Amino acid sequence: MTEDRSIRIKRLAMRSMRRGIKEMDLILSAYADTHLAAMSEAELEAYEALLEENDQDLYQWVSGQIQAPDEHAALIARIAEGAHGLTRPA
């Protein structure tokens, strides 16, 4: 059974705001609110795969502390653009 698109978007939005560390809650929920509805199925797949990653890794990628893996680099760059001011490298 295929998940309805609207349900999938709601599920991904919820996963974006309930991460585990507050910084990633703020960064990903802001990105999700702005972009999820307009994403293609392939983009939703990529975003969902990104949500499987560890919050500590995600924060380091978004804040530029370490380079994101190739499979997530483009998406991390888009998320980081919107997170300007929310992240501070150590």
C-alpha positions in Angstrom: 0.0 0.0 0.0 1.4 3.4 -1.0 1.3 6.2 1.5 -0.8 9.2 0.5 1.4 12.2 -0.3 -0.3 14.5 2.2 0.2 11.9 5.0 3.8 11.5 4.0 4.4 15.2 4.1 2.8 15.5 7.5 4.9 12.5 8.8 8.1 14.1 7.5 7.2 17.4 9.0 6.7 15.8 12.4 10.0 13.9 12.1 11.6 17.2 11.3 10.5 18.9 14.4 11.0 16.0 16.9 14.6 15.3 16.3 16.3 15.0 19.7 18.4 18.1 19.8 16.7 21.5 19.7 19.0 23.0 17.1 18.0 20.3 14.5 14.3 20.7 15.5 14.5 24.4 14.6 16.6 24.0 11.5 14.7 21.0 10.0 11.2 22.1 10.9 11.8 25.5 9.3 13.1 23.8 6.2 10.2 21.4 6.1 7.6 24.1 6.6 8.9 26.0 3.7 9.8 23.2 1.2 8.1 19.8 1.8 4.8 20.6 0.0 6.7 21.6 -3.2 9.1 18.7 -3.3 9.0 16.0 -5.9 8.8 12.3 -5.0 12.6 12.0 -5.5 13.3 15.0 -3.3 11.0 13.6 -0.6 12.9 10.3 -0.8 16.2 12.2 -0.4 14.8 14.2 2.6 13.5 11.1 4.2 16.9 9.4 3.9 18.5 12.4 5.4 16.2 12.2 8.4 17.6 8.7 9.1 21.0 10.3 9.9 22.2 11.1 13.4 21.4 14.6 14.7 25.0 15.2 15.8 26.2 14.5 12.3 23.4 16.5 10.7 24.2 19.5 12.8 27.9 19.3 12.0 27.1 19.1 8.3 24.6 22.0 8.3 26.9 24.2 10.4 29.9 23.5 8.2 31.9 21.9 10.9 32.5 18.8 8.7 31.7 18.0 5.1 28.4 16.2 4.4 28.6 12.9 2.5 28.1 13.1 -1.2 24.7 11.5 -1.1 23.4 14.4 1.2 25.7 17.3 0.2 23.3 19.1 -2.1 20.3 18.8 0.3 22.5 19.8 3.3 23.6 22.9 1.3 20.0 24.0 0.7 19.1 23.4 4.4 22.2 25.3 5.5 21.2 28.3 3.4 18.0 28.6 5.3 19.6 28.0 8.6 21.9 31.0 8.4 22.0 32.5 11.9 20.8 29.4 13.6 24.1 27.6 13.5 27.5 28.5 14.8 30.6 26.5 14.1 32.5 25.5 17.3 
